Amino acid sequence: MSQGAASTILTDDQRREGTERRRKPTPLLSRYLFIGKRRGGRRTEENRNVYVDRFAPRDWALAGGIFFLSMLDLVFTLVHLDAGGKEANPVMDWFLTWGGTDAFSVAKILFTVVGLLVLLVHIKFDRVKGLMRFALGVYALLFLFHLYVMYVRIA
């Protein structure tokens, strides 16, 4: 090797001089959210309690299932309200009393979307995926309850 080529080889200490790019953790809402490359930590032990930019298809399916069942709940609730039923949730009942079915529907959709986005952003955190599965189960049971109430009304 020539003298000039040897002088361009840097030692590990020389390469690590300067600012450390990983000094600050990645922010909760990075500018690359939903379009970035991070799907998890770089190592397997880093895949818990981290924010990611890209979500697994299973995570999207879980969020989509909750949204779909929530919208079915909205439709069935409006049908029951038209038939003389009452809203059991006091917060949603307030929206119904305050602004009618339009305010009720907008509030239901906004609460669902905002809640799902918060949960989806935290999907790699402990217990969040379990919480989303629990919510999906609750909405599935609520859907079955709506079907039962419709059956009783028809029969």
C-alpha positions in Angstrom: 0.0 0.0 0.0 1.3 3.5 -0.8 1.9 6.2 1.7 -1.0 8.4 0.4 -3.5 5.5 0.6 -2.6 4.7 4.2 -3.2 8.3 5.3 -6.9 8.2 4.1 -7.8 5.2 6.3 -9.6 6.4 9.4 -9.5 4.7 12.8 -12.7 3.9 14.7 -12.2 6.9 17.0 -11.7 9.2 14.1 -14.9 8.0 12.3 -16.9 8.6 15.5 -15.8 12.2 16.0 -18.4 14.9 15.4 -22.1 15.1 16.3 -23.9 11.9 17.3 -27.0 11.6 15.1 -28.7 9.3 17.6 -28.4 11.6 20.6 -32.1 12.4 20.6 -34.8 9.7 20.3 -37.2 9.7 17.3 -40.1 12.0 18.1 -43.7 10.7 18.5 -44.9 12.4 15.3 -42.0 12.5 12.9 -42.3 14.1 9.5 -42.0 10.7 8.0 -45.0 9.2 9.8 -46.8 6.7 7.5 -44.2 7.2 4.7 -40.9 6.5 6.5 -38.9 3.3 6.6 -39.0 2.4 10.2 -41.0 -0.8 10.8 -39.3 -1.6 14.2 -36.0 -1.4 16.0 -32.8 -2.4 14.3 -32.4 -5.3 16.6 -35.0 -7.8 17.9 -34.7 -6.6 21.5 -35.5 -3.0 20.3 -38.9 -3.9 18.9 -40.8 -3.0 22.1 -41.8 0.5 23.1 -40.6 2.2 19.9 -42.4 4.5 17.4 -42.5 3.3 13.8 -43.3 4.9 10.5 -44.7 1.9 8.8 -47.3 -0.5 10.3 -47.7 -4.2 9.6 -50.7 -5.3 7.5 -52.1 -7.0 10.7 -52.0 -3.7 12.5 -53.9 -2.0 9.7 -56.4 -4.8 9.6 -56.9 -4.6 13.4 -57.5 -0.8 13.2 -59.7 -1.3 10.1 -61.8 -3.9 11.8 -62.4 -1.6 14.8 -63.3 1.2 12.5 -65.7 -0.9 10.5 -67.5 -2.3 13.6 -67.6 1.2 15.1 -69.4 2.5 11.9 -71.8 -0.5 12.1 -72.5 0.5 15.7 -73.2 4.0 14.5 -75.7 2.8 11.8 -77.5 0.4 14.1 -77.7 3.0 16.9 -79.3 5.5 14.5 -81.8 2.8 13.4 -82.6 2.0 17.1 -82.9 5.7 17.9 -85.4 6.1 15.0 -87.4 3.2 16.4 -87.6 4.9 19.8 -84.6 3.5 21.5 -82.2 5.5 23.7 -78.4 6.0 23.6 -76.7 4.2 26.6 -73.4 6.2 26.4 -73.9 9.5 28.4 -71.3 11.4 26.4 -72.8 10.4 23.0 -76.3 11.0 24.4 -75.1 14.6 25.1 -74.1 15.0 21.5 -77.4 13.6 20.4 -79.3 16.0 22.6 -77.1 19.0 21.8 -76.9 18.7 18.0 -79.1 15.8 16.9 -78.0 12.9 14.8 -75.5 14.9 12.7 -73.5 16.0 15.8 -73.8 12.5 17.2 -72.5 10.9 13.9 -69.6 13.4 13.6 -68.6 12.9 17.2 -68.7 9.1 16.9 -66.5 9.2 13.8 -64.0 11.7 15.2 -63.7 9.9 18.5 -63.1 6.6 16.7 -60.6 8.0 14.2 -58.6 10.0 16.8 -58.6 7.1 19.2 -57.4 4.6 16.5 -54.7 7.0 15.3 -53.4 7.3 18.9 -53.4 3.6 19.4 -51.9 2.9 16.0 -49.0 5.3 16.6 -48.3 3.4 19.8 -48.8 -0.1 18.4 -45.3 -1.3 19.3 -45.8 -0.3 22.9 -46.6 -2.9 25.6 -50.3 -3.8 25.9 -51.5 -1.5 23.0 -52.1 -4.4 20.6 -53.9 -6.3 23.3 -56.0 -3.2 24.0 -56.9 -3.0 20.3 -57.9 -6.7 20.2 -60.0 -6.1 23.3 -61.7 -3.1 21.6 -62.4 -5.3 18.5 -64.0 -8.0 20.7 -66.1 -5.4 22.5 -67.4 -4.0 19.2 -68.0 -7.5 17.9 -70.1 -8.2 21.0 -71.9 -4.9 20.6 -72.7 -5.8 17.0 -74.2 -9.1 18.1 -76.2 -7.2 20.7 -77.5 -4.9 18.0 -78.5 -7.9 15.9 -80.3 -9.4 18.9 -82.2 -6.1 19.5 -83.2 -6.0 15.9 -84.4 -9.6 16.0 -86.5 -8.9 19.1 -88.1 -5.8 17.5 -89.0 -7.7 14.4 -90.3 -10.8 16.2 
